[in-house]
Amino acid sequence: MTVDDFGKSLAAKTLAAVLFIVVIDRTAHAESTSLDAGKDMPGGQASSRASTNHRNAFSNASGNLSFTREFDFKIGNALFEKLWVSSPASTKSSDGLGPLYNARSCGRCHLKDGRGHTPQANWPTDNAVSMFLRLSIPPQTQQHRWLLDTGRVNVIPEPTYGTQLQDLAIQGHAGEGRMHITYKETIVTLADGEMVSLRAPTYRITDLGYGPLHSQTMISPRIAPQMIGLGLLEAIPANEILANADPEDKNGDGISGRENRVWSLEEGHLKLGRFGWKAGSPTILQQTAEAFAGDIGISTNLIRKPFGDCTTRQSLCRNAPHGESGRHTEIKRPLLGLVAFYARNLAVPRRRNADARQVQNGETVFRDIGCVACHVPKFSTGQNSPDPNLRDQTIWPYTDLLLHDMGPGLADDRPEGQASGREWRTAPLWGIGLTKIVSGHTFFMHDGRARNLMEAILWHGGEAKAARDKFSRLSKRERSQLIAFVKSL
């Protein structure tokens, strides 16, 4: 062997050894992080590819959406932001608003596709856009009981004002009334002496436009939720969700999550409820149709009510001109489908600061005090999504999509479907750390009563009381770590 041959042989062996070491190192690294693989992309391959620290962080399409369907996403976005006008109008494709309504577009409540907010003051100083009141009464007749027992309806509407208070109306009509909120502050002292003020809201309706409310009217406030990741939640197989249900608390952990089964307008039978603060809607398409009917007063093929939520006692509203034409509803079926497609494909932003020591320590605290019992970190989507790009994804939504008794402090005392007046669906936590950037505030819970994450945690009661009490006993450093982790989601 010549010197040159030896040199070449040595170089080849050295390169092979280096490559072997690199492969071993990468394999070891992959094994060490396998449990956390993908957590930086909570929506799997459908996670947003765009910048996260931006006001539009919730408005991006699924990262794996095909080029051909991006056009449909943009059309859906345009329809989501579309301002509807009253009938009759020269723009036939845009008329049909109201006659009573809460907003003229989907985007008016879900500004930047984010979370709604409480009004800064009561009317007339401020309005309540992105927040409204649900209304209903207990069953009064055998027919009412049958409708509830069979799941045909989730609630019995208030006889005059329907299922939702519409505070706005088209010209010539009166709004139904105004939401009035008062707050009472209560001081909570944590184990280390830190004091936190919680505000408890009380709701009433003023300026009633159509006479008195039923004496047994039940009122429940609602903040418009953020829109990201809905299609991924819809794509989780029902059996995976139900695997976490334990309505009788057979394992004795104090957590008894259970499903809400609600009527599918598309299929004509009961299905697992997934969407809404009490899991009152089974699919994104149905929830979209319900929002068009209740919030804007627009008829769809699923809910063909051109008069929206107007009741038989509101005859002027019932007889007002509408935007339907022959067999065509006010928003045609293909266009409703595009709005639902847009909602399904609003991408979950990537996590921020996931590798920071404080965040990782906070994740350990989050797990150790029991938050993961309801805020289940991880699921896999199945094959049933209408959108192929949302199938077979590993996702990290931090919810179980089940109902939990949250105690008397959060109770609205208004049942919805099979959900009691003390039960709420576990809210997904992904994207929660971007609320301030996207929505300009940090109001949390179903009615925005919590002004920050600390208050939101301390409002947890009922099944979450044990975890809340453990949080209260943490050191200030541990509490900061846990909140840093939640903000990273």
PyMOL commands that set and color helices and strands:
alter all, ss='L'
color gray80, all
select helices_A, chain A and resi 3-32+34-36+44-46+67-81+106-109+111-113+142-149+230-234+238-242+284-296+315-318+333-344+357-368+371-373+388-390+432-439+453-458+462-472+476-488
alter helices_A, ss='H'
color red, helices_A
select strands_A, chain A and resi 100-101+131-136+168-169+178-189+195-206+218-223+261-263+270-272+379-380+394-395+403-405+423-425
alter strands_A, ss='S'
color yellow, strands_A
deselect
rebuild
show_as cartoon
